[in-house]
Amino acid sequence: MEYNIGDKVKTKKSHPCGSNIWEITRIGVDFKLKCDKCGHIVMMPREKALKAIVKKL
């Protein structure tokens, strides 16, 4: 699946704040995701991010 900066995605596990909706802010070797509810930013390797993402909203 193609992902672009600014896309909203849903993940398997939810963030401790309760949201499982994230916004993609960087794509490359690493994905940078920003929580839609609390604004927390997480960077994770591409492979891990692709496994965690369930669908594109």
C-alpha distance matrix in Angstrom:
0.0 3.8 6.5 10.1 13.4 14.9 12.0 13.3 11.6 13.5 14.4 16.3 19.4 21.1 22.7 26.5 27.1 25.5 22.3 18.8 17.2 16.2 15.6 13.8 16.6 15.8 13.1 14.3 15.6 16.0 14.2 16.8 16.6 19.4 20.6 20.9 24.3 26.2 24.6 24.4 22.2 20.6 19.3 17.6 16.4 12.8 12.9 14.6 12.4 9.2 11.8 13.2 10.5 10.8 9.2 8.8 12.3
3.8 0.0 3.8 6.8 10.4 12.2 9.9 12.2 11.6 14.4 15.6 18.2 20.9 22.1 23.2 27.0 27.2 26.1 22.6 19.4 17.2 15.6 14.1 11.9 14.2 13.3 10.7 12.2 14.4 14.8 12.9 15.3 15.4 18.0 19.8 20.1 23.7 25.4 23.3 23.4 21.0 19.8 18.3 17.2 16.2 12.7 13.9 15.7 13.0 10.6 13.9 14.8 12.0 13.0 11.0 9.3 12.3
6.5 3.8 0.0 3.8 7.0 8.8 6.7 9.3 9.1 12.4 13.7 16.8 19.0 19.7 20.4 24.2 24.2 23.4 19.9 16.9 14.5 12.4 10.6 8.1 10.5 10.0 8.0 10.4 13.0 12.6 10.1 11.9 11.9 14.4 16.4 16.7 20.4 21.9 19.7 19.8 17.4 16.5 15.3 14.8 14.5 11.3 13.3 14.4 11.2 9.9 13.4 13.5 10.6 12.4 10.4 8.1 10.8
10.1 6.8 3.8 0.0 3.8 6.2 5.7 9.3 10.5 14.2 15.9 19.3 21.1 21.2 21.3 25.0 24.5 24.1 20.5 18.1 15.2 12.6 9.8 7.2 8.5 8.4 7.4 10.4 13.7 13.1 10.6 11.4 11.7 13.6 16.1 16.1 19.9 21.3 18.6 19.2 16.7 16.5 15.5 15.8 15.9 13.2 15.9 16.9 13.5 13.0 16.6 16.2 13.4 15.4 13.2 10.2 11.9
13.4 10.4 7.0 3.8 0.0 3.8 5.6 8.9 10.9 14.6 16.2 19.9 21.0 20.6 20.0 23.5 22.8 22.9 19.4 17.5 14.4 11.3 7.9 5.3 5.2 6.0 6.9 10.4 13.8 12.5 9.8 9.4 9.7 11.1 13.9 14.1 17.8 18.7 15.7 16.5 14.0 14.4 13.8 15.0 15.8 13.9 17.0 17.4 14.0 14.5 17.9 17.0 14.5 16.9 15.0 12.0 12.9
14.9 12.2 8.8 6.2 3.8 0.0 3.8 6.5 9.5 13.1 15.4 19.2 20.2 19.2 18.7 22.0 20.7 20.7 17.1 15.7 12.2 9.5 5.8 5.3 6.0 8.6 10.2 13.9 17.0 15.2 11.9 10.7 9.6 9.8 12.0 11.3 15.0 16.4 13.7 15.2 13.5 14.7 15.0 16.5 17.9 16.3 19.2 19.0 15.3 15.9 18.9 17.3 14.6 16.5 14.3 11.0 10.9
12.0 9.9 6.7 5.7 5.6 3.8 0.0 3.8 6.4 10.1 12.8 16.4 17.9 17.3 17.6 21.1 20.2 19.5 15.7 13.7 10.3 8.3 5.7 5.6 8.2 10.2 10.8 14.4 17.1 15.4 11.9 11.5 9.9 10.6 12.0 11.2 15.0 16.9 14.8 16.1 14.6 15.1 15.4 16.2 17.4 15.3 17.6 17.4 13.6 13.6 16.4 14.9 11.7 13.1 10.6 7.2 7.4
13.3 12.2 9.3 9.3 8.9 6.5 3.8 0.0 3.8 7.1 10.1 13.8 15.0 14.1 14.6 18.1 17.0 15.9 12.2 10.2 6.7 5.6 4.5 6.5 9.7 12.2 13.0 16.6 18.8 16.5 12.8 12.0 9.3 9.4 9.7 8.4 12.0 14.4 13.1 14.4 13.7 14.3 15.4 16.1 17.8 16.1 17.9 17.0 13.2 13.5 15.6 13.4 10.2 11.2 8.9 6.1 5.4
11.6 11.6 9.1 10.5 10.9 9.5 6.4 3.8 0.0 3.8 6.6 10.2 11.9 11.7 12.9 16.6 16.2 14.8 11.2 8.3 5.7 5.3 6.3 7.5 11.3 13.0 13.1 16.2 17.8 15.5 11.9 11.9 9.2 10.2 10.0 9.7 12.8 15.2 14.2 14.7 13.9 13.6 14.5 14.4 15.9 14.2 15.3 14.1 10.5 10.6 12.1 9.9 6.6 7.5 5.8 4.5 5.5
13.5 14.4 12.4 14.2 14.6 13.1 10.1 7.1 3.8 0.0 3.8 7.0 8.8 8.8 10.8 14.5 14.4 12.3 9.1 5.6 4.7 6.4 9.0 10.6 14.3 16.0 16.1 18.9 19.8 17.3 13.9 14.0 10.9 11.6 10.3 10.2 12.4 15.0 14.9 15.1 14.9 14.2 15.6 15.1 16.8 15.5 15.8 14.0 10.9 11.1 11.4 8.5 5.9 5.6 5.5 6.4 7.1
14.4 15.6 13.7 15.9 16.2 15.4 12.8 10.1 6.6 3.8 0.0 3.8 5.6 6.7 9.0 12.7 13.6 11.7 9.3 5.5 6.7 7.6 10.7 11.8 15.2 16.3 16.2 18.4 18.6 16.0 13.1 13.4 10.6 12.0 10.6 11.8 13.5 15.3 15.4 14.6 14.2 12.7 14.0 12.9 14.6 13.8 13.6 11.2 8.8 9.4 8.8 5.4 4.4 5.2 7.3 9.2 10.7
16.3 18.2 16.8 19.3 19.9 19.2 16.4 13.8 10.2 7.0 3.8 0.0 3.8 6.7 9.8 12.8 14.4 12.2 10.7 7.4 9.8 11.2 14.5 15.4 18.8 19.6 19.2 21.0 20.7 18.3 15.8 16.4 13.9 15.2 13.6 14.9 16.0 17.6 18.2 17.1 17.0 15.0 16.2 14.6 16.0 15.4 14.4 11.6 10.4 10.7 8.7 5.7 6.4 6.0 9.2 12.1 13.6
19.4 20.9 19.0 21.1 21.0 20.2 17.9 15.0 11.9 8.8 5.6 3.8 0.0 3.8 6.7 9.3 11.4 9.5 9.0 6.5 9.9 11.2 14.8 16.1 19.0 20.1 20.2 22.0 21.5 18.6 16.2 16.2 13.6 14.4 12.2 14.0 14.4 15.5 16.5 14.9 15.4 13.6 15.3 14.1 16.3 16.5 15.8 12.4 11.5 12.9 10.9 7.5 9.0 9.5 12.4 14.7 15.8
21.1 22.1 19.7 21.2 20.6 19.2 17.3 14.1 11.7 8.8 6.7 6.7 3.8 0.0 3.8 6.5 7.8 5.8 5.5 4.2 7.9 9.7 13.5 15.5 18.1 19.8 20.6 22.9 22.8 19.5 16.8 15.9 12.8 12.6 9.7 11.2 11.0 12.1 13.6 12.5 13.7 12.8 15.4 15.1 17.8 18.3 18.2 14.8 13.3 15.2 13.9 10.2 10.9 11.5 13.6 15.2 15.4
22.7 23.2 20.4 21.3 20.0 18.7 17.6 14.6 12.9 10.8 9.0 9.8 6.7 3.8 0.0 3.8 5.3 5.5 5.5 5.9 8.7 9.3 12.8 14.8 16.7 18.6 20.0 22.2 22.1 18.6 16.0 14.4 11.3 10.5 7.7 9.9 9.3 9.3 10.7 9.1 10.8 10.3 13.4 13.9 17.2 18.3 18.7 15.3 13.8 16.4 15.6 11.8 12.8 14.2 16.0 16.9 17.1
26.5 27.0 24.2 25.0 23.5 22.0 21.1 18.1 16.6 14.5 12.7 12.8 9.3 6.5 3.8 0.0 3.8 5.3 7.5 9.2 12.0 12.8 16.1 18.2 19.8 21.7 23.3 25.5 25.2 21.5 19.2 17.4 14.5 13.2 10.3 12.3 10.5 9.8 12.0 10.3 12.7 12.6 15.9 16.6 20.0 21.5 21.9 18.3 17.2 19.9 18.9 15.2 16.5 17.7 19.6 20.6 20.6
27.1 27.2 24.2 24.5 22.8 20.7 20.2 17.0 16.2 14.4 13.6 14.4 11.4 7.8 5.3 3.8 0.0 3.8 5.9 8.9 10.9 12.0 15.1 17.8 19.2 21.7 23.7 26.3 26.5 22.8 20.0 17.8 14.5 12.4 8.9 10.0 7.4 6.9 10.0 9.4 12.6 13.5 17.1 18.4 21.9 23.1 23.9 20.5 18.8 21.4 20.8 17.1 17.5 18.6 19.8 20.3 19.5
25.5 26.1 23.4 24.1 22.9 20.7 19.5 15.9 14.8 12.3 11.7 12.2 9.5 5.8 5.5 5.3 3.8 0.0 3.8 6.7 9.4 11.6 15.1 18.0 20.0 22.5 24.1 26.8 27.1 23.6 20.6 18.8 15.3 13.6 9.9 10.3 8.1 9.3 12.2 12.0 14.7 15.2 18.5 19.2 22.4 23.1 23.5 20.2 18.4 20.5 19.6 15.8 16.0 16.3 17.5 18.4 17.5
22.3 22.6 19.9 20.5 19.4 17.1 15.7 12.2 11.2 9.1 9.3 10.7 9.0 5.5 5.5 7.5 5.9 3.8 0.0 3.8 5.6 8.1 11.6 14.6 16.9 19.6 21.1 24.0 24.7 21.3 18.0 16.3 12.6 10.9 7.3 7.1 6.1 8.3 10.4 10.9 13.0 13.6 16.7 17.5 20.6 20.8 21.5 18.6 16.2 18.0 17.7 13.9 13.4 13.8 14.4 14.9 13.9
18.8 19.4 16.9 18.1 17.5 15.7 13.7 10.2 8.3 5.6 5.5 7.4 6.5 4.2 5.9 9.2 8.9 6.7 3.8 0.0 3.8 6.5 10.2 12.7 15.6 17.8 18.8 21.5 22.1 19.0 15.7 14.6 11.1 10.5 7.7 8.1 8.7 10.9 12.0 11.9 13.0 12.7 15.3 15.4 18.1 17.9 18.3 15.5 13.0 14.5 14.1 10.4 9.6 10.0 11.0 11.8 11.6
17.2 17.2 14.5 15.2 14.4 12.2 10.3 6.7 5.7 4.7 6.7 9.8 9.9 7.9 8.7 12.0 10.9 9.4 5.6 3.8 0.0 3.8 7.1 10.1 13.0 15.6 16.8 19.9 21.1 18.1 14.5 13.3 9.6 8.8 6.4 5.7 7.8 10.5 10.7 11.6 12.2 12.6 15.0 15.5 18.1 17.5 18.5 16.3 13.1 14.3 14.9 11.5 9.7 10.3 9.9 9.6 8.7
16.2 15.6 12.4 12.6 11.3 9.5 8.3 5.6 5.3 6.4 7.6 11.2 11.2 9.7 9.3 12.8 12.0 11.6 8.1 6.5 3.8 0.0 3.8 6.5 9.3 11.9 13.4 16.6 17.9 14.9 11.2 9.6 5.9 5.4 4.6 5.2 8.4 10.1 9.0 9.5 9.2 9.7 11.7 12.8 15.4 14.9 16.6 14.6 11.2 12.9 14.2 11.1 9.3 11.2 10.8 9.7 9.7
15.6 14.1 10.6 9.8 7.9 5.8 5.7 4.5 6.3 9.0 10.7 14.5 14.8 13.5 12.8 16.1 15.1 15.1 11.6 10.2 7.1 3.8 0.0 3.8 6.3 9.3 11.2 14.8 16.8 14.0 10.3 8.5 5.6 5.1 6.5 6.4 10.2 11.6 9.4 10.5 9.4 10.4 11.8 13.3 15.7 14.8 17.2 15.9 12.2 13.7 15.9 13.4 11.2 13.3 12.1 9.9 9.8
13.8 11.9 8.1 7.2 5.3 5.3 5.6 6.5 7.5 10.6 11.8 15.4 16.1 15.5 14.8 18.2 17.8 18.0 14.6 12.7 10.1 6.5 3.8 0.0 3.8 5.9 7.4 11.0 13.3 10.8 7.1 6.0 4.7 6.5 9.1 10.0 13.7 14.5 11.8 12.0 9.7 9.9 10.0 11.3 13.0 11.8 14.7 14.0 10.4 11.8 14.7 12.9 10.9 13.6 12.6 10.4 11.4
16.6 14.2 10.5 8.5 5.2 6.0 8.2 9.7 11.3 14.3 15.2 18.8 19.0 18.1 16.7 19.8 19.2 20.0 16.9 15.6 13.0 9.3 6.3 3.8 0.0 3.8 7.0 10.5 13.0 10.6 7.6 5.4 5.8 6.8 10.4 11.5 14.9 14.9 11.5 11.8 9.0 9.9 9.7 11.9 13.7 13.1 16.4 16.0 12.7 14.6 17.6 15.9 14.4 17.3 16.4 14.0 14.9
15.8 13.3 10.0 8.4 6.0 8.6 10.2 12.2 13.0 16.0 16.3 19.6 20.1 19.8 18.6 21.7 21.7 22.5 19.6 17.8 15.6 11.9 9.3 5.9 3.8 0.0 3.8 6.8 9.5 7.5 5.5 4.8 7.3 9.6 13.2 14.9 18.2 18.0 14.6 14.1 10.7 10.4 8.8 10.4 11.3 10.6 14.3 14.5 11.7 13.4 16.7 15.8 14.7 17.9 17.3 15.3 16.9
13.1 10.7 8.0 7.4 6.9 10.2 10.8 13.0 13.1 16.1 16.2 19.2 20.2 20.6 20.0 23.3 23.7 24.1 21.1 18.8 16.8 13.4 11.2 7.4 7.0 3.8 0.0 3.8 6.9 6.2 4.9 6.7 9.2 12.3 15.5 17.2 20.7 20.8 17.7 16.9 13.5 12.3 9.9 10.2 9.9 8.1 11.8 12.9 10.3 11.2 14.8 14.7 13.6 16.8 16.2 14.5 16.9
14.3 12.2 10.4 10.4 10.4 13.9 14.4 16.6 16.2 18.9 18.4 21.0 22.0 22.9 22.2 25.5 26.3 26.8 24.0 21.5 19.9 16.6 14.8 11.0 10.5 6.8 3.8 0.0 3.8 5.1 6.3 9.0 12.0 15.4 18.6 20.6 23.9 23.8 20.7 19.4 15.8 14.0 10.9 10.4 8.9 7.2 10.8 12.6 11.1 11.8 15.3 15.9 15.4 18.8 18.6 17.4 20.1
15.6 14.4 13.0 13.7 13.8 17.0 17.1 18.8 17.8 19.8 18.6 20.7 21.5 22.8 22.1 25.2 26.5 27.1 24.7 22.1 21.1 17.9 16.8 13.3 13.0 9.5 6.9 3.8 0.0 3.8 6.9 9.9 13.1 16.7 19.6 22.2 25.2 24.8 21.9 20.0 16.4 13.9 10.3 8.9 6.4 5.5 8.7 10.7 10.3 11.3 14.2 15.3 15.6 19.1 19.7 19.1 22.1
16.0 14.8 12.6 13.1 12.5 15.2 15.4 16.5 15.5 17.3 16.0 18.3 18.6 19.5 18.6 21.5 22.8 23.6 21.3 19.0 18.1 14.9 14.0 10.8 10.6 7.5 6.2 5.1 3.8 0.0 3.8 6.5 9.7 13.2 16.1 18.9 21.7 21.1 18.3 16.3 12.6 10.1 6.5 5.5 4.4 4.9 8.5 9.1 8.2 10.4 13.0 13.2 13.7 17.4 18.2 17.7 20.3
14.2 12.9 10.1 10.6 9.8 11.9 11.9 12.8 11.9 13.9 13.1 15.8 16.2 16.8 16.0 19.2 20.0 20.6 18.0 15.7 14.5 11.2 10.3 7.1 7.6 5.5 4.9 6.3 6.9 3.8 0.0 3.8 6.3 10.0 12.8 15.3 18.3 18.1 15.4 13.8 10.4 8.2 5.6 5.5 6.2 5.7 9.2 9.0 6.6 8.9 11.8 11.2 11.0 14.7 15.2 14.4 16.8
16.8 15.3 11.9 11.4 9.4 10.7 11.5 12.0 11.9 14.0 13.4 16.4 16.2 15.9 14.4 17.4 17.8 18.8 16.3 14.6 13.3 9.6 8.5 6.0 5.4 4.8 6.7 9.0 9.9 6.5 3.8 0.0 3.8 6.8 10.1 12.8 15.6 15.0 12.0 10.5 6.9 5.7 4.4 6.6 8.9 9.3 12.6 11.6 9.0 11.9 14.3 12.8 12.5 16.1 16.3 15.2 16.8
16.6 15.4 11.9 11.7 9.7 9.6 9.9 9.3 9.2 10.9 10.6 13.9 13.6 12.8 11.3 14.5 14.5 15.3 12.6 11.1 9.6 5.9 5.6 4.7 5.8 7.3 9.2 12.0 13.1 9.7 6.3 3.8 0.0 3.8 6.6 9.2 12.1 11.9 9.3 8.3 5.7 5.3 6.3 8.2 11.0 11.2 13.8 12.1 9.0 11.8 13.8 11.4 10.7 14.0 14.1 13.0 14.1
19.4 18.0 14.4 13.6 11.1 9.8 10.6 9.4 10.2 11.6 12.0 15.2 14.4 12.6 10.5 13.2 12.4 13.6 10.9 10.5 8.8 5.4 5.1 6.5 6.8 9.6 12.3 15.4 16.7 13.2 10.0 6.8 3.8 0.0 3.8 6.3 8.9 8.5 5.6 5.6 4.4 6.4 8.9 11.4 14.6 14.9 17.5 15.5 12.5 15.2 16.9 14.0 13.2 15.9 15.7 14.4 14.5
20.6 19.8 16.4 16.1 13.9 12.0 12.0 9.7 10.0 10.3 10.6 13.6 12.2 9.7 7.7 10.3 8.9 9.9 7.3 7.7 6.4 4.6 6.5 9.1 10.4 13.2 15.5 18.6 19.6 16.1 12.8 10.1 6.6 3.8 0.0 3.8 5.6 5.8 4.8 5.2 6.4 8.1 11.3 13.3 16.6 17.1 19.0 16.5 13.6 16.2 17.2 13.8 13.1 15.1 15.2 14.4 13.9
20.9 20.1 16.7 16.1 14.1 11.3 11.2 8.4 9.7 10.2 11.8 14.9 14.0 11.2 9.9 12.3 10.0 10.3 7.1 8.1 5.7 5.2 6.4 10.0 11.5 14.9 17.2 20.6 22.2 18.9 15.3 12.8 9.2 6.3 3.8 0.0 3.8 6.1 5.9 8.2 9.7 11.8 14.7 16.6 19.7 19.6 21.5 19.3 16.1 18.1 19.2 15.8 14.3 15.7 15.0 13.7 12.3
24.3 23.7 20.4 19.9 17.8 15.0 15.0 12.0 12.8 12.4 13.5 16.0 14.4 11.0 9.3 10.5 7.4 8.1 6.1 8.7 7.8 8.4 10.2 13.7 14.9 18.2 20.7 23.9 25.2 21.7 18.3 15.6 12.1 8.9 5.6 3.8 0.0 3.8 6.0 8.3 11.1 13.4 16.8 18.7 22.1 22.5 24.1 21.5 18.7 20.8 21.5 17.8 16.8 17.9 17.6 16.8 15.2
26.2 25.4 21.9 21.3 18.7 16.4 16.9 14.4 15.2 15.0 15.3 17.6 15.5 12.1 9.3 9.8 6.9 9.3 8.3 10.9 10.5 10.1 11.6 14.5 14.9 18.0 20.8 23.8 24.8 21.1 18.1 15.0 11.9 8.5 5.8 6.1 3.8 0.0 3.8 5.7 9.2 11.9 15.5 17.9 21.6 22.5 24.4 21.6 19.1 21.8 22.5 18.9 18.4 20.1 20.2 19.4 18.3
24.6 23.3 19.7 18.6 15.7 13.7 14.8 13.1 14.2 14.9 15.4 18.2 16.5 13.6 10.7 12.0 10.0 12.2 10.4 12.0 10.7 9.0 9.4 11.8 11.5 14.6 17.7 20.7 21.9 18.3 15.4 12.0 9.3 5.6 4.8 5.9 6.0 3.8 0.0 3.8 6.4 9.7 13.0 15.9 19.4 20.3 22.6 20.2 17.5 20.4 21.6 18.3 17.7 19.8 19.7 18.5 17.7
24.4 23.4 19.8 19.2 16.5 15.2 16.1 14.4 14.7 15.1 14.6 17.1 14.9 12.5 9.1 10.3 9.4 12.0 10.9 11.9 11.6 9.5 10.5 12.0 11.8 14.1 16.9 19.4 20.0 16.3 13.8 10.5 8.3 5.6 5.2 8.2 8.3 5.7 3.8 0.0 3.8 6.7 10.3 13.1 16.9 18.3 20.5 17.8 15.7 18.9 19.8 16.6 16.8 19.4 19.9 19.2 19.1
22.2 21.0 17.4 16.7 14.0 13.5 14.6 13.7 13.9 14.9 14.2 17.0 15.4 13.7 10.8 12.7 12.6 14.7 13.0 13.0 12.2 9.2 9.4 9.7 9.0 10.7 13.5 15.8 16.4 12.6 10.4 6.9 5.7 4.4 6.4 9.7 11.1 9.2 6.4 3.8 0.0 3.8 6.9 10.1 13.7 15.2 17.7 15.5 13.3 16.6 18.0 15.3 15.5 18.5 19.1 18.2 18.7
20.6 19.8 16.5 16.5 14.4 14.7 15.1 14.3 13.6 14.2 12.7 15.0 13.6 12.8 10.3 12.6 13.5 15.2 13.6 12.7 12.6 9.7 10.4 9.9 9.9 10.4 12.3 14.0 13.9 10.1 8.2 5.7 5.3 6.4 8.1 11.8 13.4 11.9 9.7 6.7 3.8 0.0 3.8 6.5 10.3 12.1 14.3 11.9 10.2 13.9 15.0 12.5 13.4 16.8 17.9 17.6 18.8
19.3 18.3 15.3 15.5 13.8 15.0 15.4 15.4 14.5 15.6 14.0 16.2 15.3 15.4 13.4 15.9 17.1 18.5 16.7 15.3 15.0 11.7 11.8 10.0 9.7 8.8 9.9 10.9 10.3 6.5 5.6 4.4 6.3 8.9 11.3 14.7 16.8 15.5 13.0 10.3 6.9 3.8 0.0 3.8 7.0 9.2 11.8 10.1 8.8 12.4 14.0 12.4 13.5 17.2 18.3 18.0 19.8
17.6 17.2 14.8 15.8 15.0 16.5 16.2 16.1 14.4 15.1 12.9 14.6 14.1 15.1 13.9 16.6 18.4 19.2 17.5 15.4 15.5 12.8 13.3 11.3 11.9 10.4 10.2 10.4 8.9 5.5 5.5 6.6 8.2 11.4 13.3 16.6 18.7 17.9 15.9 13.1 10.1 6.5 3.8 0.0 3.8 6.4 8.3 6.5 6.1 9.7 10.9 10.0 11.7 15.4 17.1 17.4 19.8
16.4 16.2 14.5 15.9 15.8 17.9 17.4 17.8 15.9 16.8 14.6 16.0 16.3 17.8 17.2 20.0 21.9 22.4 20.6 18.1 18.1 15.4 15.7 13.0 13.7 11.3 9.9 8.9 6.4 4.4 6.2 8.9 11.0 14.6 16.6 19.7 22.1 21.6 19.4 16.9 13.7 10.3 7.0 3.8 0.0 3.8 5.6 5.5 6.2 8.7 10.2 10.7 12.4 16.0 17.7 18.1 21.0
12.8 12.7 11.3 13.2 13.9 16.3 15.3 16.1 14.2 15.5 13.8 15.4 16.5 18.3 18.3 21.5 23.1 23.1 20.8 17.9 17.5 14.9 14.8 11.8 13.1 10.6 8.1 7.2 5.5 4.9 5.7 9.3 11.2 14.9 17.1 19.6 22.5 22.5 20.3 18.3 15.2 12.1 9.2 6.4 3.8 0.0 3.8 5.5 5.1 6.1 8.7 9.9 10.6 14.1 15.3 15.6 18.8
12.9 13.9 13.3 15.9 17.0 19.2 17.6 17.9 15.3 15.8 13.6 14.4 15.8 18.2 18.7 21.9 23.9 23.5 21.5 18.3 18.5 16.6 17.2 14.7 16.4 14.3 11.8 10.8 8.7 8.5 9.2 12.6 13.8 17.5 19.0 21.5 24.1 24.4 22.6 20.5 17.7 14.3 11.8 8.3 5.6 3.8 0.0 3.8 5.5 5.3 6.4 8.7 10.3 13.2 15.1 16.3 19.7
14.6 15.7 14.4 16.9 17.4 19.0 17.4 17.0 14.1 14.0 11.2 11.6 12.4 14.8 15.3 18.3 20.5 20.2 18.6 15.5 16.3 14.6 15.9 14.0 16.0 14.5 12.9 12.6 10.7 9.1 9.0 11.6 12.1 15.5 16.5 19.3 21.5 21.6 20.2 17.8 15.5 11.9 10.1 6.5 5.5 5.5 3.8 0.0 3.8 5.5 5.2 6.2 8.8 12.0 14.4 15.9 19.0
12.4 13.0 11.2 13.5 14.0 15.3 13.6 13.2 10.5 10.9 8.8 10.4 11.5 13.3 13.8 17.2 18.8 18.4 16.2 13.0 13.1 11.2 12.2 10.4 12.7 11.7 10.3 11.1 10.3 8.2 6.6 9.0 9.0 12.5 13.6 16.1 18.7 19.1 17.5 15.7 13.3 10.2 8.8 6.1 6.2 5.1 5.5 3.8 0.0 3.8 5.4 5.0 6.2 9.8 11.6 12.5 15.5
9.2 10.6 9.9 13.0 14.5 15.9 13.6 13.5 10.6 11.1 9.4 10.7 12.9 15.2 16.4 19.9 21.4 20.5 18.0 14.5 14.3 12.9 13.7 11.8 14.6 13.4 11.2 11.8 11.3 10.4 8.9 11.9 11.8 15.2 16.2 18.1 20.8 21.8 20.4 18.9 16.6 13.9 12.4 9.7 8.7 6.1 5.3 5.5 3.8 0.0 3.8 5.5 5.4 8.3 9.9 11.1 14.6
11.8 13.9 13.4 16.6 17.9 18.9 16.4 15.6 12.1 11.4 8.8 8.7 10.9 13.9 15.6 18.9 20.8 19.6 17.7 14.1 14.9 14.2 15.9 14.7 17.6 16.7 14.8 15.3 14.2 13.0 11.8 14.3 13.8 16.9 17.2 19.2 21.5 22.5 21.6 19.8 18.0 15.0 14.0 10.9 10.2 8.7 6.4 5.2 5.4 3.8 0.0 3.8 5.7 7.7 10.5 12.9 16.1
13.2 14.8 13.5 16.2 17.0 17.3 14.9 13.4 9.9 8.5 5.4 5.7 7.5 10.2 11.8 15.2 17.1 15.8 13.9 10.4 11.5 11.1 13.4 12.9 15.9 15.8 14.7 15.9 15.3 13.2 11.2 12.8 11.4 14.0 13.8 15.8 17.8 18.9 18.3 16.6 15.3 12.5 12.4 10.0 10.7 9.9 8.7 6.2 5.0 5.5 3.8 0.0 3.8 6.4 9.4 11.7 14.4
10.5 12.0 10.6 13.4 14.5 14.6 11.7 10.2 6.6 5.9 4.4 6.4 9.0 10.9 12.8 16.5 17.5 16.0 13.4 9.6 9.7 9.3 11.2 10.9 14.4 14.7 13.6 15.4 15.6 13.7 11.0 12.5 10.7 13.2 13.1 14.3 16.8 18.4 17.7 16.8 15.5 13.4 13.5 11.7 12.4 10.6 10.3 8.8 6.2 5.4 5.7 3.8 0.0 3.8 5.9 7.9 10.7
10.8 13.0 12.4 15.4 16.9 16.5 13.1 11.2 7.5 5.6 5.2 6.0 9.5 11.5 14.2 17.7 18.6 16.3 13.8 10.0 10.3 11.2 13.3 13.6 17.3 17.9 16.8 18.8 19.1 17.4 14.7 16.1 14.0 15.9 15.1 15.7 17.9 20.1 19.8 19.4 18.5 16.8 17.2 15.4 16.0 14.1 13.2 12.0 9.8 8.3 7.7 6.4 3.8 0.0 3.8 7.2 9.8
9.2 11.0 10.4 13.2 15.0 14.3 10.6 8.9 5.8 5.5 7.3 9.2 12.4 13.6 16.0 19.6 19.8 17.5 14.4 11.0 9.9 10.8 12.1 12.6 16.4 17.3 16.2 18.6 19.7 18.2 15.2 16.3 14.1 15.7 15.2 15.0 17.6 20.2 19.7 19.9 19.1 17.9 18.3 17.1 17.7 15.3 15.1 14.4 11.6 9.9 10.5 9.4 5.9 3.8 0.0 3.8 6.4
8.8 9.3 8.1 10.2 12.0 11.0 7.2 6.1 4.5 6.4 9.2 12.1 14.7 15.2 16.9 20.6 20.3 18.4 14.9 11.8 9.6 9.7 9.9 10.4 14.0 15.3 14.5 17.4 19.1 17.7 14.4 15.2 13.0 14.4 14.4 13.7 16.8 19.4 18.5 19.2 18.2 17.6 18.0 17.4 18.1 15.6 16.3 15.9 12.5 11.1 12.9 11.7 7.9 7.2 3.8 0.0 3.8
12.3 12.3 10.8 11.9 12.9 10.9 7.4 5.4 5.5 7.1 10.7 13.6 15.8 15.4 17.1 20.6 19.5 17.5 13.9 11.6 8.7 9.7 9.8 11.4 14.9 16.9 16.9 20.1 22.1 20.3 16.8 16.8 14.1 14.5 13.9 12.3 15.2 18.3 17.7 19.1 18.7 18.8 19.8 19.8 21.0 18.8 19.7 19.0 15.5 14.6 16.1 14.4 10.7 9.8 6.4 3.8 0.0
